[in-house]
Amino acid sequence: MILLTYFDKLPCKELKLTRNNVFERDKNHCQYCGKSFPREELNLDHVIPRDHGGKTTWENIVCSCIRCNSRKANRLPHEAHMRLIRKPVRPKWRPVISLVLGNRERERWKDFLDLAYWNVELDE
């Protein structure tokens, strides 16, 4: 038998930048209009577009509804007269995130989308 006599903390594990994790961070809310949508009606938006030098990072990716994403297009938010509800940040790792995400969304879409679509790490 092994007895744990000292426990410092959980190892710091970085949360991968995936579509599911961005939706989880933003709680399925469009970061421009603030409305909640089912995940299949959301997409990811580069706040600073890539052709303006924007990177695919936690600090530059937000959830947006199709309407707001189309309205913003390939512009900076202020150029489209839009404002972010919340500044995007890199979330801290939470061991319970896999419990929150669960399989409910995957089950609904398993016949249409490969699991990799939701969990593939986005390039940073």
N, CA and C atoms as an extended XYZ file, in Angstrom:
372
Properties=species:S:1:pos:R:3:atomname:S:1:resname:S:1:resid:I:1 pbc="F F F"
N         0.841       -1.175        0.000 N   MET     1
C         0.000        0.000        0.000 CA  MET     1
C         0.892        1.247        0.000 C   MET     1
N         0.464        2.262       -0.773 N   ILE     2
C         1.191        3.529       -0.839 CA  ILE     2
C         0.312        4.604       -0.218 C   ILE     2
N         0.891        5.411        0.625 N   LEU     3
C         0.161        6.461        1.308 CA  LEU     3
C         0.688        7.816        0.847 C   LEU     3
N        -0.208        8.677        0.418 N   LEU     4
C         0.164       10.028       -0.002 CA  LEU     4
C         0.284       10.884        1.250 C   LEU     4
N         1.474       11.388        1.480 N   THR     5
C         1.685       12.208        2.681 CA  THR     5
C         1.802       13.691        2.358 C   THR     5
N         1.990       14.019        1.076 N   TYR     6
C         2.138       15.416        0.680 CA  TYR     6
C         1.511       15.596       -0.690 C   TYR     6
N         0.700       16.640       -0.835 N   PHE     7
C         0.075       16.939       -2.111 CA  PHE     7
C         0.220       18.421       -2.372 C   PHE     7
N         0.930       18.771       -3.439 N   ASP     8
C         1.163       20.183       -3.752 CA  ASP     8
C        -0.028       20.756       -4.499 C   ASP     8
N        -0.236       20.302       -5.712 N   LYS     9
C        -1.369       20.734       -6.532 CA  LYS     9
C        -1.379       19.914       -7.814 C   LYS     9
N        -2.456       20.028       -8.544 N   LEU    10
C        -2.530       19.342       -9.830 CA  LEU    10
C        -1.503       19.921      -10.781 C   LEU    10
N        -0.925       19.115      -11.646 N   PRO    11
C         0.025       19.677      -12.612 CA  PRO    11
C        -0.689       20.656      -13.532 C   PRO    11
N        -0.003       21.714      -13.869 N   CYS    12
C        -0.586       22.724      -14.741 CA  CYS    12
C        -0.594       22.197      -16.177 C   CYS    12
N        -1.768       21.946      -16.672 N   LYS    13
C        -1.910       21.442      -18.027 CA  LYS    13
C        -2.580       22.526      -18.860 C   LYS    13
N        -2.018       22.805      -20.004 N   GLU    14
C        -2.566       23.845      -20.848 CA  GLU    14
C        -3.767       23.315      -21.624 C   GLU    14
N        -4.805       24.093      -21.652 N   LEU    15
C        -6.019       23.731      -22.371 CA  LEU    15
C        -5.806       23.963      -23.861 C   LEU    15
N        -6.092       22.948      -24.661 N   LYS    16
C        -5.889       23.064      -26.107 CA  LYS    16
C        -6.894       24.027      -26.716 C   LYS    16
N        -6.440       24.740      -27.734 N   LEU    17
C        -7.299       25.653      -28.475 CA  LEU    17
C        -8.078       24.836      -29.498 C   LEU    17
N        -9.307       24.461      -29.132 N   THR    18
C       -10.184       23.709      -30.030 CA  THR    18
C       -11.502       24.449      -30.141 C   THR    18
N       -12.254       24.126      -31.149 N   ARG    19
C       -13.576       24.714      -31.360 CA  ARG    19
C       -14.447       24.514      -30.111 C   ARG    19
N       -14.500       23.287      -29.619 N   ASN    20
C       -15.315       22.996      -28.435 CA  ASN    20
C       -14.887       23.822      -27.235 C   ASN    20
N       -13.584       23.960      -27.029 N   ASN    21
C       -13.095       24.704      -25.880 CA  ASN    21
C       -13.378       26.197      -25.996 C   ASN    21
N       -13.343       26.740      -27.201 N   VAL    22
C       -13.694       28.155      -27.393 CA  VAL    22
C       -15.188       28.343      -27.115 C   VAL    22
N       -16.018       27.427      -27.624 N   PHE    23
C       -17.462       27.520      -27.357 CA  PHE    23
C       -17.730       27.419      -25.856 C   PHE    23
N       -17.001       26.543      -25.181 N   GLU    24
C       -17.162       26.384      -23.733 CA  GLU    24
C       -16.739       27.659      -23.012 C   GLU    24
N       -15.593       28.225      -23.405 N   ARG    25
C       -15.119       29.459      -22.763 CA  ARG    25
C       -16.141       30.584      -22.912 C   ARG    25
N       -16.710       30.704      -24.111 N   ASP    26
C       -17.661       31.788      -24.390 CA  ASP    26
C       -19.098       31.407      -24.043 C   ASP    26
N       -19.291       30.227      -23.494 N   LYS    27
C       -20.602       29.742      -23.051 CA  LYS    27
C       -21.658       29.791      -24.153 C   LYS    27
N       -21.228       29.481      -25.385 N   ASN    28
C       -22.127       29.429      -26.548 CA  ASN    28
C       -22.832       30.759      -26.817 C   ASN    28
N       -22.197       31.847      -26.438 N   HIS    29
C       -22.752       33.181      -26.684 CA  HIS    29
C       -21.921       33.890      -27.745 C   HIS    29
N       -22.605       34.517      -28.678 N   CYS    30
C       -21.917       35.357      -29.657 CA  CYS    30
C       -21.279       36.511      -28.897 C   CYS    30
N       -20.013       36.748      -29.133 N   GLN    31
C       -19.295       37.783      -28.411 CA  GLN    31
C       -19.506       39.178      -28.988 C   GLN    31
N       -20.363       39.277      -29.994 N   TYR    32
C       -20.716       40.580      -30.556 CA  TYR    32
C       -22.138       40.989      -30.184 C   TYR    32
N       -23.116       40.102      -30.357 N   CYS    33
C       -24.508       40.459      -30.036 CA  CYS    33
C       -24.937       39.945      -28.668 C   CYS    33
N       -24.194       38.998      -28.100 N   GLY    34
C       -24.490       38.504      -26.767 CA  GLY    34
C       -25.539       37.417      -26.681 C   GLY    34
N       -26.127       37.041      -27.796 N   LYS    35
C       -27.175       36.016      -27.776 CA  LYS    35
C       -26.566       34.622      -27.687 C   LYS    35
N       -27.327       33.725      -27.064 N   SER    36
C       -26.911       32.333      -26.936 CA  SER    36
C       -27.429       31.550      -28.142 C   SER    36
N       -26.598       30.648      -28.662 N   PHE    37
C       -26.966       29.846      -29.818 CA  PHE    37
C       -26.548       28.394      -29.588 C   PHE    37
N       -27.221       27.452      -30.268 N   PRO    38
C       -26.693       26.084      -30.287 CA  PRO    38
C       -25.343       26.118      -31.002 C   PRO    38
N       -24.452       25.223      -30.625 N   ARG    39
C       -23.099       25.241      -31.190 CA  ARG    39
C       -23.082       25.121      -32.709 C   ARG    39
N       -24.024       24.421      -33.265 N   GLU    40
C       -24.028       24.267      -34.720 CA  GLU    40
C       -24.407       25.560      -35.441 C   GLU    40
N       -24.875       26.562      -34.693 N   GLU    41
C       -25.214       27.854      -35.287 CA  GLU    41
C       -24.172       28.923      -34.965 C   GLU    41
N       -23.053       28.501      -34.406 N   LEU    42
C       -21.962       29.417      -34.082 CA  LEU    42
C       -20.748       29.107      -34.943 C   LEU    42
N       -19.898       30.088      -35.088 N   ASN    43
C       -18.612       29.844      -35.736 CA  ASN    43
C       -17.549       30.621      -34.979 C   ASN    43
N       -16.320       30.501      -35.423 N   LEU    44
C       -15.219       31.184      -34.763 CA  LEU    44
C       -14.815       32.400      -35.583 C   LEU    44
N       -14.514       33.473      -34.896 N   ASP    45
C       -14.111       34.704      -35.573 CA  ASP    45
C       -12.752       35.145      -35.053 C   ASP    45
N       -11.885       35.532      -35.978 N   HIS    46
C       -10.624       36.171      -35.603 CA  HIS    46
C       -10.945       37.642      -35.361 C   HIS    46
N       -10.786       38.112      -34.134 N   VAL    47
C       -11.075       39.507      -33.808 CA  VAL    47
C       -10.244       40.409      -34.716 C   VAL    47
N        -8.946       40.168      -34.750 N   ILE    48
C        -8.078       40.833      -35.728 CA  ILE    48
C        -7.926       39.833      -36.871 C   ILE    48
N        -8.489       40.126      -38.040 N   PRO    49
C        -8.431       39.166      -39.149 CA  PRO    49
C        -7.004       38.750      -39.482 C   PRO    49
N        -6.884       37.549      -39.988 N   ARG    50
C        -5.548       37.019      -40.310 CA  ARG    50
C        -4.817       37.886      -41.320 C   ARG    50
N        -5.535       38.429      -42.296 N   ASP    51
C        -4.823       39.248      -43.287 CA  ASP    51
C        -4.453       40.628      -42.744 C   ASP    51
N        -4.887       40.945      -41.503 N   HIS    52
C        -4.446       42.151      -40.803 CA  HIS    52
C        -3.353       41.799      -39.792 C   HIS    52
N        -2.848       40.556      -39.854 N   GLY    53
C        -1.795       40.127      -38.939 CA  GLY    53
C        -2.289       39.389      -37.711 C   GLY    53
N        -3.600       39.133      -37.640 N   GLY    54
C        -4.161       38.424      -36.488 CA  GLY    54
C        -3.739       36.960      -36.476 C   GLY    54
N        -3.479       36.457      -35.308 N   LYS    55
C        -3.054       35.067      -35.135 CA  LYS    55
C        -4.218       34.225      -34.626 C   LYS    55
N        -4.078       32.914      -34.784 N   THR    56
C        -5.071       31.994      -34.248 CA  THR    56
C        -4.636       31.650      -32.834 C   THR    56
N        -5.046       32.502      -31.891 N   THR    57
C        -4.697       32.332      -30.482 CA  THR    57
C        -5.948       32.510      -29.641 C   THR    57
N        -5.860       32.074      -28.384 N   TRP    58
C        -6.977       32.245      -27.456 CA  TRP    58
C        -7.378       33.713      -27.351 C   TRP    58
N        -6.415       34.600      -27.447 N   GLU    59
C        -6.669       36.021      -27.258 CA  GLU    59
C        -7.224       36.708      -28.509 C   GLU    59
N        -7.348       35.967      -29.623 N   ASN    60
C        -7.829       36.569      -30.866 CA  ASN    60
C        -9.001       35.799      -31.486 C   ASN    60
N        -9.482       34.760      -30.832 N   ILE    61
C       -10.586       33.951      -31.364 CA  ILE    61
C       -11.787       34.079      -30.435 C   ILE    61
N       -12.959       34.308      -31.004 N   VAL    62
C       -14.198       34.358      -30.227 CA  VAL    62
C       -15.305       33.617      -30.960 C   VAL    62
N       -16.330       33.247      -30.205 N   CYS    63
C       -17.555       32.695      -30.796 CA  CYS    63
C       -18.328       33.840      -31.419 C   CYS    63
N       -18.906       33.585      -32.565 N   SER    64
C       -19.801       34.580      -33.142 CA  SER    64
C       -20.913       33.862      -33.891 C   SER    64
N       -22.061       34.497      -33.911 N   CYS    65
C       -23.159       33.933      -34.692 CA  CYS    65
C       -22.882       34.241      -36.167 C   CYS    65
N       -23.558       33.541      -37.013 N   ILE    66
C       -23.326       33.705      -38.452 CA  ILE    66
C       -23.647       35.130      -38.894 C   ILE    66
N       -24.707       35.697      -38.350 N   ARG    67
C       -25.103       37.059      -38.737 CA  ARG    67
C       -24.020       38.076      -38.378 C   ARG    67
N       -23.531       38.012      -37.147 N   CYS    68
C       -22.488       38.960      -36.719 CA  CYS    68
C       -21.175       38.717      -37.455 C   CYS    68
N       -20.845       37.452      -37.696 N   ASN    69
C       -19.614       37.150      -38.402 CA  ASN    69
C       -19.671       37.705      -39.821 C   ASN    69
N       -20.825       37.589      -40.463 N   SER    70
C       -20.980       38.127      -41.819 CA  SER    70
C       -20.919       39.646      -41.807 C   SER    70
N       -21.527       40.251      -40.794 N   ARG    71
C       -21.537       41.716      -40.701 CA  ARG    71
C       -20.122       42.254      -40.479 C   ARG    71
N       -19.361       41.588      -39.609 N   LYS    72
C       -17.995       42.027      -39.338 CA  LYS    72
C       -17.096       41.779      -40.537 C   LYS    72
N       -17.316       40.656      -41.192 N   ALA    73
C       -16.546       40.275      -42.387 CA  ALA    73
C       -15.054       40.288      -42.078 C   ALA    73
N       -14.280       40.842      -42.964 N   ASN    74
C       -12.828       40.818      -42.842 CA  ASN    74
C       -12.298       42.154      -42.319 C   ASN    74
N       -13.021       42.691      -41.331 N   ARG    75
C       -12.639       43.993      -40.784 CA  ARG    75
C       -12.360       43.876      -39.293 C   ARG    75
N       -11.749       44.910      -38.753 N   LEU    76
C       -11.594       45.013      -37.311 CA  LEU    76
C       -12.956       45.381      -36.728 C   LEU    76
N       -13.234       44.996      -35.482 N   PRO    77
C       -14.554       45.292      -34.916 CA  PRO    77
C       -14.959       46.771      -35.017 C   PRO    77
N       -14.038       47.678      -34.710 N   HIS    78
C       -14.411       49.101      -34.773 CA  HIS    78
C       -14.703       49.555      -36.207 C   HIS    78
N       -14.071       48.927      -37.184 N   GLU    79
C       -14.348       49.274      -38.580 CA  GLU    79
C       -15.754       48.854      -38.983 C   GLU    79
N       -16.258       47.801      -38.355 N   ALA    80
C       -17.613       47.309      -38.633 CA  ALA    80
C       -18.627       47.906      -37.655 C   ALA    80
N       -18.172       48.850      -36.828 N   HIS    81
C       -19.021       49.480      -35.804 CA  HIS    81
C       -19.605       48.420      -34.867 C   HIS    81
N       -18.738       47.502      -34.459 N   MET    82
C       -19.132       46.436      -33.543 CA  MET    82
C       -18.197       46.474      -32.342 C   MET    82
N       -18.689       45.909      -31.245 N   ARG    83
C       -17.897       45.900      -30.022 CA  ARG    83
C       -17.963       44.512      -29.400 C   ARG    83
N       -16.831       44.044      -28.899 N   LEU    84
C       -16.802       42.765      -28.200 CA  LEU    84
C       -17.453       42.910      -26.836 C   LEU    84
N       -18.246       41.920      -26.472 N   ILE    85
C       -18.866       41.910      -25.151 CA  ILE    85
C       -17.817       41.636      -24.084 C   ILE    85
N       -16.917       40.722      -24.395 N   ARG    86
C       -15.879       40.339      -23.444 CA  ARG    86
C       -14.583       40.113      -24.203 C   ARG    86
N       -13.496       40.625      -23.658 N   LYS    87
C       -12.187       40.437      -24.268 CA  LYS    87
C       -11.811       38.960      -24.190 C   LYS    87
N       -11.378       38.355      -25.308 N   PRO    88
C       -11.003       36.939      -25.260 CA  PRO    88
C        -9.699       36.731      -24.506 C   PRO    88
N        -9.688       35.723      -23.653 N   VAL    89
C        -8.498       35.397      -22.868 CA  VAL    89
C        -8.244       33.902      -22.917 C   VAL    89
N        -7.015       33.529      -22.641 N   ARG    90
C        -6.648       32.119      -22.533 CA  ARG    90
C        -7.217       31.603      -21.210 C   ARG    90
N        -8.087       30.597      -21.260 N   PRO    91
C        -8.646       30.089      -20.004 CA  PRO    91
C        -7.623       29.282      -19.221 C   PRO    91
N        -7.841       29.228      -17.938 N   LYS    92
C        -7.012       28.364      -17.102 CA  LYS    92
C        -7.516       26.942      -17.274 C   LYS    92
N        -6.636       25.986      -17.144 N   TRP    93
C        -7.026       24.589      -17.278 CA  TRP    93
C        -7.945       24.206      -16.140 C   TRP    93
N        -9.015       23.511      -16.495 N   ARG    94
C        -9.948       23.016      -15.487 CA  ARG    94
C       -10.131       21.525      -15.711 C   ARG    94
N        -9.832       20.713      -14.731 N   PRO    95
C        -9.975       19.273      -14.928 CA  PRO    95
C       -11.409       18.843      -15.177 C   PRO    95
N       -12.389       19.687      -14.846 N   VAL    96
C       -13.789       19.292      -15.027 CA  VAL    96
C       -14.318       19.624      -16.416 C   VAL    96
N       -13.517       20.249      -17.269 N   ILE    97
C       -14.048       20.651      -18.574 CA  ILE    97
C       -14.560       19.469      -19.379 C   ILE    97
N       -13.912       18.326      -19.280 N   SER    98
C       -14.392       17.174      -20.030 CA  SER    98
C       -15.736       16.697      -19.490 C   SER    98
N       -15.984       16.923      -18.206 N   LEU    99
C       -17.286       16.565      -17.648 CA  LEU    99
C       -18.363       17.517      -18.143 C   LEU    99
N       -18.029       18.795      -18.273 N   VAL   100
C       -18.981       19.793      -18.747 CA  VAL   100
C       -19.331       19.539      -20.212 C   VAL   100
N       -18.312       19.274      -21.021 N   LEU   101
C       -18.557       19.065      -22.442 CA  LEU   101
C       -19.305       17.764      -22.686 C   LEU   101
N       -18.897       16.713      -21.997 N   GLY   102
C       -19.568       15.433      -22.132 CA  GLY   102
C       -19.726       14.995      -23.574 C   GLY   102
N       -20.673       14.137      -23.818 N   ASN   103
C       -20.910       13.611      -25.159 CA  ASN   103
C       -22.221       14.087      -25.753 C   ASN   103
N       -22.943       14.964      -25.070 N   ARG   104
C       -24.275       15.351      -25.545 CA  ARG   104
C       -24.246       15.984      -26.942 C   ARG   104
N       -23.328       16.918      -27.187 N   GLU   105
C       -23.246       17.554      -28.502 CA  GLU   105
C       -22.718       16.574      -29.551 C   GLU   105
N       -21.716       15.805      -29.174 N   ARG   106
C       -21.133       14.852      -30.118 CA  ARG   106
C       -22.164       13.829      -30.573 C   ARG   106
N       -22.969       13.366      -29.642 N   GLU   107
C       -23.979       12.362      -29.984 CA  GLU   107
C       -24.976       12.906      -31.006 C   GLU   107
N       -25.386       14.153      -30.829 N   ARG   108
C       -26.368       14.739      -31.744 CA  ARG   108
C       -25.827       14.860      -33.166 C   ARG   108
N       -24.506       15.053      -33.306 N   TRP   109
C       -23.908       15.321      -34.610 CA  TRP   109
C       -23.016       14.205      -35.133 C   TRP   109
N       -22.947       13.085      -34.428 N   LYS   110
C       -21.985       12.051      -34.804 CA  LYS   110
C       -22.178       11.528      -36.218 C   LYS   110
N       -23.415       11.533      -36.739 N   ASP   111
C       -23.664       11.045      -38.087 CA  ASP   111
C       -23.256       12.058      -39.152 C   ASP   111
N       -23.063       13.303      -38.751 N   PHE   112
C       -22.781       14.363      -39.720 CA  PHE   112
C       -21.344       14.882      -39.668 C   PHE   112
N       -20.777       14.873      -38.508 N   LEU   113
C       -19.446       15.449      -38.353 CA  LEU   113
C       -18.517       14.482      -37.648 C   LEU   113
N       -17.304       14.469      -38.076 N   ASP   114
C       -16.300       13.655      -37.421 CA  ASP   114
C       -15.908       14.315      -36.101 C   ASP   114
N       -15.624       13.533      -35.093 N   LEU   115
C       -15.231       14.086      -33.792 CA  LEU   115
C       -14.026       15.006      -33.899 C   LEU   115
N       -13.185       14.755      -34.868 N   ALA   116
C       -11.986       15.590      -35.026 CA  ALA   116
C       -12.354       17.041      -35.300 C   ALA   116
N       -13.480       17.283      -35.947 N   TYR   117
C       -13.910       18.649      -36.243 CA  TYR   117
C       -14.013       19.460      -34.948 C   TYR   117
N       -14.559       18.852      -33.910 N   TRP   118
C       -14.787       19.551      -32.647 CA  TRP   118
C       -13.540       19.607      -31.779 C   TRP   118
N       -12.648       18.649      -31.927 N   ASN   119
C       -11.546       18.547      -30.976 CA  ASN   119
C       -10.165       18.742      -31.575 C   ASN   119
N       -10.086       19.047      -32.856 N   VAL   120
C        -8.779       19.249      -33.468 CA  VAL   120
C        -8.197       20.553      -32.922 C   VAL   120
N        -6.924       20.513      -32.593 N   GLU   121
C        -6.261       21.699      -32.080 CA  GLU   121
C        -6.067       22.685      -33.222 C   GLU   121
N        -6.449       23.932      -32.970 N   LEU   122
C        -6.305       24.985      -33.967 CA  LEU   122
C        -4.872       25.476      -33.948 C   LEU   122
N        -4.340       25.859      -35.101 N   ASP   123
C        -2.967       26.348      -35.166 CA  ASP   123
C        -2.842       27.652      -34.435 C   ASP   123
N        -1.773       27.752      -33.646 N   GLU   124
C        -1.491       29.011      -32.951 CA  GLU   124
C        -0.378       29.720      -33.649 C   GLU   124
